[in-house]
Each structure stands twice: as structure tokens, then as C-alpha cells.
Amino acid sequence: MVIRHALKEDVKKIMEIYEYARRFMAEHGNPNQWGPTNWPPEELIEKDIADGNSYVCMDEGRIAGTFFFCQGKEYGKIAVYETSDARDLECVREGEWTEDSPYGVIHRLAGNGTVKGVGAFCIEWAFMQCGHLRADTHGDNQVMQNLLEKSGFSYCGVIHVAEDNYPRLAYE
């Protein structure tokens, strides 16, 4: 597999991957992360491509996955839950990131379901670009939480995003 910048002509394939990912998430107990808003919108992907922050994972000449990656994006303050159930919103206290060094951010990671290991490969590639990554995911997204933990990330707390009212679990 190889990673390259996404191109304008990749948009249709990228949107097909996100459609597959929305179905996959809904079938695996995570219908709310991207489903209700049909996230991400095509206009955002086009902007990410224009900004140089959209990437595709190629396998045997075909796009097998896609993700957003940039360096220097600011995450705000986070909160850590005092219980083991991160969805228990009544037990919040302030949390913190593990370090203050410059970092990269990976978002909207999705595969087309035809190639195993796409997510781990993309995360490893992003880590090799900067040596320090942050990511977040929906509390119901067990697949992504497991992938982040297997990739060496630590849970740091909760952040909130503009897209919806669901808190996101923050990892570093």
C-alpha cells in the first residue's frame, strides 16, 4: 500500500468510501457519527483536496481508503470522565493531552472494506510524518477506538466538535 495526496478526480471514489463507511458504522453500533448528517459533505472533501490535507491509500493501483491529515491543527481543552463509561456525561472532570509538542491530526479515516489493515497503515504513515498524532472518535465507534489503542494511542478525555452535539473521545 502507498499513501498519496487525493486529487480532484478522486472525489467520486472518496465519497463512495464514505458511503460504505456510514453503512458499516451503522451496522456495527455507530449510526450517529456520520449517518444523520451524511458526513462528510463533498464540499468539505473538495476543500481538503484543495488545501492539500486529503489523502488516499492505494492498494494495487486502486483507492482502498481515505483520510484527512494535517499538522499544527489546534485541539482545545478536553475533559476526562471519572467513570469507565465515557457516555456517562454526569461524571466529567478536566483532562489533558499527554504532551505539548507539535502534532499532526488524522480525521475521517475510512476504508472501502476490500483490504485489511488500511486504517493501521494510514495511521502509521501519518505518525511517520510528524512523530506525534492526535485523533478523536465518537463514543459508539468501537472499531476506531480499538484501532487507535492497537496503534499505541492513549485515551485523553473528551472534546466537542461543531458537526453535532455528540462528544468525541480524544486520543493521543
N, C-alpha and C positions, 0 to 999 in steps of 0.2 A: 504494500500500500504506500501511497505517497500523498502528501498534502500540497495543495496549490491554492492560490487566490481564486475565488469564484469570479466568473465572467458574466457579462450581461446575458449571453446565450445560455447560461446555466440556470436561469431563474425558473423556467418551467420544471426542470428536473428537481430543483431545490424545493419548490412548492409541492411537488408530488411526494417528496420525502417527508415534508412536514405533515401532509395529509395522512400518510401512513403512520407517522409518529402519534398524531392525535388519536387515531383509531386504536393503536397499540396501547397508549396510556389509558384510554377509557376501558379497554378490555382487561387491564391489569390494575384496576382500582384507583386510577387517577384521571377521572373525567373532567376535572375542573381547571387544571393547569393551563391548557391551551384550548380546550374544546369550546367552552361557552363563547369565547371571543374570536374563534377561528384564528388563533395566534400561531405564528407571526404573520402580519399582513405583508402582501407582496411589495408594497411601497417601502416598508422597512428593509426588506431584503435588498431591494434595488439601491437604497441609500447606503446600506452596509457595503455593498459591492463598490459603489462609487467612492466610499471613504476608505476602501482597502481593508475592511475588517471582516469580510465574509470569506470563508474557506470551504473547500470541498475535499473530501477524502476519496481518492481514486483507487480502484482495485481493478486490475486488468483492463485499464483504459476506460472504465465506467465509473460514474459517480456513485459511491456507496454510502456516503454520509456528508453532513454539512454542519457547520458551527460558526459562531461569531467569536472572534478573538481580538483583543486589543491590549495594549499596555498603558498603564497610568490612569485607568478609569477609577474614579473615587467611589468607594462604598462609604456609606455613612455609619453612624453608631449602630450597634446591634444589641440585642437583648438575649440572655440565656435563660432557658426555662429551668426552674428548680426541680421539676419532676422529670421522669424518663419519657413522659408522653409530651412531645413538642406541640401537640394540638391542644393541650390544656392551657388556654390563654389566661387563666387566672393566676398562674404561678410564674410571673415574669420578674426577672431582675436584670440589671445591666450586664452585658457580656463584653468580650473584647476580642479583637483579632490577635493572632499569635505573635505577629511581628509588624514593624512599621516600614520595612524596606519596600522599594518599588515592586510592583507586582503586575501580572497580567490577569485578565479576566476572560473566562470562557462562558458563553451563553448559547442557548438554543441549539444544543448538541443533539443531533438526530441521525439515525441510520435508516437505510431502506429495508432492513431485515434480511438481506440476502448474504451478508458477510459477517461472520462472527469477529468480535474484537475491534470493531470500528471505533466505539466510544473510547476504549482504553488507548487505542493508537492515537486518536485526536488529542486526548488529554496529555499523553506523553510528549507528543510533538509540541504542544503549547508550553509545557513545562521546560522543554529544551530551549525554547526561545528566550525565556527570561529567568528561569530558576525559582520562581515564586508565583503561585497562582491562587486566585480566589474564585469561588463559584457559589451559586445558590440554586436551590430547587424547592419545589412545592413539597409540603409535608406529606402528601399522599404518594409522591414519586419514589417509591421504594427501589425501583430499578436504578435510578440515578444516584440515590443515597448509597446504595451498595457499591456502585461503580466508583463513586468518589472515595469511599472508605477503602476499597481494594486498591485504589490508586495512591493511597497514602495521605489523603486529606483528613483533617480533623474537624469535627463539628465545633463551631464557634458561637453560635447563637442564632438570632432571628433578625431578618431585615424585612422591610416592606417595599414593594415596587409600585410604580404608577399604573401598571396594566390592570390590576384588580385589587380586591381587598384581602386576598389570601396572603398570610405571612409566608416568607420563604426561609428555609433553613440555610444558614450561611456556613460555608466550609472554606478552609484554607489549607 
